Amino acid sequence: MKPQNQHSLNTPPYCFGSSDCKHCTIRHSMLFCSINVENFDHIFEPVDNLRYTAKAQIYTQGEQGREIYSIRNGLVKLVQFEPNGNQRIVRLLGAKDVFGLESLLSEPYHQTAIVLQELSVCRIPISSLTQLEDATPSLNDHVMQCWGHHLSRSEQWLTQLSVGSVKTRVINFLLMLKAINRHHNETLKLISYEDIASIICSSRETVTRIMVELKVSGLIHKGETAKEIYFDDDVLKNAIK
């Protein structure tokens, strides 16, 4: 299935209305942290506070980008579709991450964004962001930091999840997923083994076997539910040295 034919699959979100940036309890870590929002109420009015359920599709690869998204809470995967029909997860994004940045360059979205875990997100029109950048140069610096973070995450993705044994890649993935969920407690909610396999270029069966081995060896431990685990970062890192 080609991405350009998937527009109808985008999922309408539940909208809580305009984002209340002025009273946002996590604004210090969000995109607009450097702005005195009281001076720009009229510009922030089009910024929506949205909620998506798991498996919802936010936007489609090839769709012309008109908004960027700033995550308050939840988990998103970016899926790259190839001309031959193959697809691969190329990025995971969590709280405080920004995605859809390619729309700032008037480009179509490079991947399809799909929700993995219930998502609370601010949808920011490019027109509003452009107005704010003109009025507050410090915002441009923060946007550039977001680009830099994306580049650094891409390099980490390539070096730690694409090379080495499958066990090493699984361990690196678990550490990376925990870092993305850095605002949560020590318990980590897993994504599906099928998605993990897509990320590390392996099979679901192999990922299942490695996860069982890690649990039996005591490197990771079961949480309260079947989808939750916990582990000591240093112990897990030592397993691949």
Phi, psi and omega in degrees: 000129183274141184304322185294347178265008187258005185306323182292347181274350177300135187265124176297129181276167168274124184257127177268009183097192180294143178294137178266075184298329183297324184249015181294126184284345180242021183299331181299340182246006182261181186299325186263027185296334185267005187252140171278094190296337182298337182274354188226037181304321184292331180280326181283345184305321180283355180283119185261145174261110188244156175230129176240145174272165178303143180081356178293146177255123185275309174211170190243140174306131180093345177287138180294125183282133178232353179220157166246165186231135179242117189279128173271317182198145179121189184218135181232144171247142174256122186249127179262123177260131179263158181303331181277004178097347178290155178218152180210141175284123184250353179195146168244143183227139180231197184308136178082353178280155178240137178221166187085016185297336180298338179292340175295338179262014182061031179257155172295159176297135185280336179223173172264132182260122183232137183280129176263320178226141188324131193242131168248123191214148173261126179260119189246114177297142179300324180299320178292318181296320179297317178298318181292322179296323178294324184273334184224093181305334181296333179295322179300321177299319181291322177298319178297324176296324177296318176300316180297321178296319179297318180296316179297318179295324179295318179295318178297319180302315182291316187281331186255341184246358183244351182230162180092178179293163179298320179300317179298318181292322177296315179297315178299322178296314181300319178295320180292318179297322178294322178294322178295324178267037188297340181276353182270177176282192186289341179283132184248126177272120184282155167267177184294151177297330177297318178292320177299317179299320178297321183292319185260011178060053178224196179248159179298321181297319180292318178298318178300315181297317181295319180297320177298315179300318181294323178289316180297323181280355178082012179282329173229158185228148179291142174269201183288333179240169182295336183265004183247142175223167170214155182198162175269123184305313184295320179297317181291322178295322180295337181289344180248008179275000000 
